Amino acid sequence: MKGAGSMKRMLSLVLISLLTMAVLTGCNTWRGVGQDIEKGGEAIQNSANK
């Protein structure tokens, strides 16, 4: 029985780690999208000012 509890704990830690990595990766992706949109807006604004 002791081995089964240890295995569940290890599986839980792996799943939490994977979920954390997925969330952090998603945040970086959304930040990049925001920066791309901002740069696009700046380019349009610069074109309109000329």
N, CA, C and O of each residue as an XYZ file, in Angstrom:
200
protein
N       0.808     -1.206      0.000
C       0.000      0.000      0.000
C       0.851      1.269      0.000
O       0.443      2.284     -0.566
N       2.019      1.225      0.624
C       2.863      2.401      0.696
C       3.322      2.846     -0.692
O       3.449      4.044     -0.944
N       3.570      1.903     -1.586
C       4.003      2.221     -2.938
C       2.921      2.909     -3.744
O       3.228      3.770     -4.568
N       1.665      2.554     -3.531
C       0.558      3.149     -4.274
C       0.390      4.615     -3.913
O       0.127      5.436     -4.792
N       0.536      4.965     -2.633
C       0.421      6.360     -2.204
C       1.547      7.204     -2.756
O       1.346      8.357     -3.140
N       2.730      6.625     -2.792
C       3.887      7.328     -3.326
C       3.728      7.578     -4.827
O       4.102      8.634     -5.337
N       3.171      6.592     -5.519
C       2.955      6.717     -6.956
C       1.905      7.796     -7.249
O       2.068      8.563     -8.198
N       0.846      7.868     -6.461
C      -0.180      8.895     -6.651
C       0.399     10.281     -6.412
O       0.086     11.234     -7.126
N       1.248     10.373     -5.395
C       1.860     11.658     -5.092
C       2.774     12.106     -6.238
O       2.761     13.272     -6.632
N       3.550     11.186     -6.755
C       4.452     11.506     -7.862
C       3.662     11.912     -9.098
O       4.035     12.869     -9.776
N       2.584     11.206     -9.403
C       1.732     11.543    -10.541
C       1.119     12.925    -10.359
O       1.045     13.704    -11.309
N       0.679     13.231     -9.141
C       0.104     14.549     -8.866
C       1.134     15.642     -9.091
O       0.813     16.673     -9.684
N       2.367     15.442     -8.632
C       3.414     16.440     -8.814
C       3.739     16.650    -10.292
O       3.970     17.778    -10.726
N       3.756     15.571    -11.056
C       4.025     15.674    -12.496
C       2.908     16.442    -13.184
O       3.176     17.310    -14.015
N       1.664     16.135    -12.851
C       0.527     16.824    -13.476
C       0.509     18.307    -13.114
O       0.229     19.148    -13.967
N       0.804     18.632    -11.863
C       0.847     20.032    -11.450
C       1.970     20.760    -12.183
O       1.799     21.903    -12.608
N       3.113     20.103    -12.330
C       4.234     20.711    -13.052
C       3.880     20.970    -14.510
O       4.181     22.039    -15.042
N       3.248     20.008    -15.153
C       2.847     20.178    -16.555
C       1.821     21.291    -16.706
O       1.894     22.077    -17.651
N       0.878     21.364    -15.794
C      -0.141     22.409    -15.843
C       0.498     23.784    -15.655
O       0.142     24.740    -16.345
N       1.432     23.878    -14.726
C       2.128     25.145    -14.479
C       2.902     25.584    -15.718
O       2.858     26.754    -16.097
N       3.606     24.653    -16.347
C       4.360     24.991    -17.558
C       3.421     25.440    -18.674
O       3.735     26.379    -19.405
N       2.276     24.780    -18.811
C       1.321     25.154    -19.859
C       0.781     26.557    -19.625
O       0.638     27.334    -20.569
N       0.481     26.886    -18.373
C      -0.039     28.227    -18.060
C       1.018     29.289    -18.324
O       0.719     30.333    -18.903
N       2.252     29.028    -17.903
C       3.314     30.011    -18.121
C       3.614     30.205    -19.594
O       3.892     31.322    -20.030
N       3.563     29.138    -20.359
C       3.786     29.238    -21.797
C       2.674     30.055    -22.441
O       2.936     30.874    -23.322
N       1.450     29.838    -22.014
C       0.317     30.595    -22.532
C       0.458     32.081    -22.247
O       0.131     32.910    -23.097
N       0.942     32.425    -21.060
C       1.133     33.834    -20.712
C       2.158     34.477    -21.632
O       1.955     35.595    -22.106
N       3.244     33.785    -21.885
C       4.266     34.338    -22.776
C       3.721     34.520    -24.179
O       4.036     35.507    -24.844
N       2.916     33.590    -24.631
C       2.334     33.678    -25.963
C       1.408     34.888    -26.060
O       1.472     35.637    -27.036
N       0.556     35.088    -25.068
C      -0.372     36.215    -25.101
C       0.363     37.544    -25.012
O      -0.040     38.527    -25.634
N       1.447     37.570    -24.235
C       2.244     38.804    -24.156
C       2.826     39.123    -25.527
O       2.845     40.283    -25.939
N       3.296     38.111    -26.228
C       3.859     38.303    -27.564
C       2.820     38.805    -28.546
O       3.110     39.660    -29.384
N       1.608     38.275    -28.446
C       0.521     38.728    -29.329
C       0.218     40.191    -29.055
O       0.020     40.973    -29.985
N       0.182     40.561    -27.787
C      -0.081     41.955    -27.422
C       0.988     42.891    -27.958
O       0.686     43.989    -28.427
N       2.236     42.454    -27.886
C       3.327     43.283    -28.402
C       3.231     43.421    -29.921
O       3.484     44.495    -30.465
N       2.867     42.339    -30.601
C       2.720     42.401    -32.058
C       1.599     43.351    -32.455
O       1.746     44.128    -33.399
N       0.488     43.294    -31.746
C      -0.638     44.182    -32.044
C      -0.245     45.631    -31.789
O      -0.593     46.525    -32.561
N       0.483     45.854    -30.697
C       0.923     47.212    -30.371
C       1.845     47.760    -31.458
O       1.703     48.915    -31.859
N       2.776     46.957    -31.934
C       3.693     47.396    -32.995
C       2.928     47.680    -34.284
O       3.244     48.630    -35.000
N       1.921     46.858    -34.578
C       1.103     47.090    -35.762
C       0.345     48.408    -35.657
O       0.245     49.159    -36.627
N      -0.176     48.674    -34.489
C      -0.892     49.948    -34.261
C       0.035     51.140    -34.399
O      -0.341     52.167    -34.965
N       1.248     51.004    -33.880
C       2.223     52.093    -34.007
C       2.576     52.339    -35.465
O       2.724     53.489    -35.878
N       2.713     51.280    -36.246
C       3.038     51.431    -37.670
C       1.916     52.146    -38.409
O       2.170     52.998    -39.260
N       0.688     51.802    -38.085
C      -0.463     52.483    -38.716
C      -0.488     53.953    -38.314
O      -0.738     54.830    -39.141
N      -0.228     54.209    -37.045
C      -0.215     55.590    -36.565
C       0.887     56.410    -37.234
O       0.668     57.562    -37.608
N       2.049     55.828    -37.380
C       3.157     56.517    -38.045
C       2.838     56.798    -39.507
O       3.195     57.853    -40.032
N       2.168     55.860    -40.165
C       1.779     56.068    -41.566
C       0.770     57.194    -41.684
O       0.818     57.980    -42.630
N      -0.136     57.273    -40.738
C      -1.179     58.322    -40.775
C      -0.580     59.690    -40.512
O      -1.095     60.691    -41.012
N       0.501     59.760    -39.734
C       1.137     61.038    -39.416
C       1.946     61.598    -40.579
O       2.240     62.793    -40.607
N       2.306     60.758    -41.532
C       3.148     61.217    -42.662
C       2.373     61.949    -43.703
O       2.942     62.390    -44.701
